[in-house]
Amino acid sequence: MRILIGTRNPAKFQRYQTMIRQCLKADIYSLSDVDVTEVAIEDGLTAEENARKKARLYTQLSGMPTLGIDEALTLPELSQEEQPGVYVRRYSGKEATDDELLSFFLSKIARLPASQRHAIWTYALCVALPNGEEFFEQAHVQVLFTDTPRLPLMSGYPLSSLLIDPTLMKPVLDCTPEEEQNRLRPLFHAVNTLFQLAFTTGVIHR
C-alpha cells in the first residue's frame, strides 16, 4: 500500500511517517517523492478546513491516498485578536523562517507570567482517497511555554524549543522517544483511528 503525506516540512513528515508505520504496513511518500510541486492554498478559517484542502489537492495530483495535516495553537491567556490559531507560521503577518518564528513567539510569551503560559495544540488530520472519500480526526495536546529556548532549534518545528511537557515539567526536546509518544498519545490515537476508518471502506488495501 502507498500513502502520501501532504507536507513539505521534513520534521512534520518524519513525525507522521513514524505514527503511520505504527498503524499499518505501507510505503510512505513525500510530495517531492512523487514530484508534486503545486502548493495548497491554506486559506481556511480552521485547521480542519486546511487539512481537508491539502488532502484533496494532493490526492488529486498524485492519485494516492493522502494525509493532509494542519495545526492550530491557542493560548487562553492571550486576547482573541492575538491568538495564533491556524496562522502559527504566519503569526507575524508573513511566512516566517524558523528563527523569525521563535523570536516573535518569545516576544509574546515573555510578557506573560509563568502561570499563564499554558497552551493547546490542535492537530487536524484528513485522509482523502482518490475516489473522493474523506476521513477526518482531530486531537488536542496541552503544553506549557517557556521564555528560555532549548537549543538547537528543531528544523521545521522551532517552537518545540519553547515547549514544556506539563506532566513531566521538562522541555519536550529532552523527552525520550517513549515520553514523546506518551505526550502525543492523543495524536497517535487520532492517526490510528483515522487509518482504521479508511481501511473499513475496503478502498485502501494492504
N, C-alpha and C positions, 0 to 999 in steps of 0.2 A: 504494500500500500504506500502511496505517496501523499505527503502533507506539505503544504506551503505555509510558511509563517510570514504574514504580510507586514514585515518591518525591515527597515534599513539600519536599525540600531543594533550593533553587534552584541551589546550586553543584554538587551531585551531578547534577541534571538536565542542567545545561549540559555537564558532563564527558561524560556518556554520550550525549547528543544529538550532540556532536561526533564521538565514536567511531563511533556507528551510521552517521552520514552518510558516513563514510569507507568503510563496508562496502556500503551499498546506498542506492538512492533510495527515500525514504519520507517520509510525513507523520508527524511525531513529536509526540505529545501528552503533556501532563502530567495529573496527576489532576484538577487544577482545570479544565483544558480540557474534560474530559468529565463534570464535576460529580460526581465520586466523592468522597464525604466520609467514608465508613467508614475506620477506621484498622485496619490489620493488627496482630494481636497478635504481637509478636516474643518469644515465649517458648521458642524453640528453643535447644538447647544448643550448636549450631554455626551458623556463618554460612550453611552450605548449607541447613539446616532453615529458617532465617528467610527466605532468598532465595526458597525454594520456596513458603513460606506467602504471601509478598507477591504473587508472580507468580500463584498460583492464585486468590487472593481477587480481585485487581484484574482479571484476565481474565474471571472470572465476572460481576463487576459491570459491566464495560464492554463485553463481547463482542468485545474486541480482543486480538490478540497482545500480550502484556505482558512487559516485562523487569522481573524482581524482583532487587534488589540487597541484599546485606548485606556488611559489612566487619568484620573482626576484627583485633585488634592483639596481638602477642606481643613482650614484651621479655624475652629469655632471662635477663638478669641479675636479674630480679625473681623472687620466690618464686612457686610455683604459686598460692598464695592471693591474690597481688597482681596476677596477670595481668588486663589489661583484657578480653581475649577479645572476645566479642560485645557486651560491656557498655560500649563506649567512651563513648557519650553518657551512660550511666547509671553510669559508673565510681565516682562518689562516693556512689552509693546512691540517687540521684534523677535525674530528667531535667534535665540541666544546660543552662544557657544557654552561649553561646559563651565569654563572659568567665569563667564559673564553671569550664567545662571546661579552659580554658587555665590558670587558676590552680591547679586540682587537679593537672594533669599536671606543672606546674612544681615543685610540692612533691615529687613523686615523682622527677623527673629530677634535681633539684638535688642530691640526696644520692648520686647515682651518679657515679663518676669518669668523665671524658670517654671513656675507653677501653671503658666498659661501657654505653654509651648506644645501642647498635645495636638495631634492632627490625625486625619483619617484619609488613607489612600483608598480610592475606589478603582477596582480593576474590572473593566467591561470586556467581555470576550464573546466573539461571534464566529461560528464556523459556517461558512457558506459553501454549498455544494454546486457543482456545475449544472445540476438540473433545476436550480433556483431555490432549493430548500435552504432554510437558515435555522440555526440553533443558537440560543443566547444564554449566557450565565454571567453572574456578577458577584464579586467578592469585595469585602471591606477589611482592611487591616489597620489597626491602630499603631501609631508611632509617637515618639517624642522627638522634638528638635533640640539641638544644642547650638550654641554660638561659637563652639570650638571645633573646627573641622578636623576630621580624622583623615589624614593624608597618607598616601597619594590618592587623588581622585580616581573613582572607577569610571573609565571612559564610557559615556553613554548614560550613566546613572550618577551624575555628580552630586545630587542631593543625598545619596547614600552616605556621604561623608558627614552629613549633619544629623543623621538619624540615630536614635537610641531605641533599643528594644525595651518597651515599657515593663515587660515581665522580668527580664534579666538585668535591666538597667545597665546595659553595656552597648557600645557602638555596634551597629549592625555589621560594619565591616570587620569586626573582631569575632563575630559569631562563627562557630564551627558549621560545617555543612548540615549537621543534624539540627543544630539550633536554628539555622536559617530556614530549614524545612519546617520546623515547628512554628517559627514566627510567621511563615507564609502559609500555614496549614489551610486557612480559608481559600486561598488562591489555588493551592494544589487540589483541594476538593472540587472547586469550580471547574478546573481544567478536566479532571477525571469525569465529572458529571456531564460536562459538555460533550466529550467524545463518546461516552456511553450512549447519550441520546442520539448522536449522529449514527452510531452503529446500529441502533434498533430500526432504522429506516430500511436497512438492507441495501442501501445505496453504496456505502463505503464497505469494502470487503478487506479482510486481512490478506 
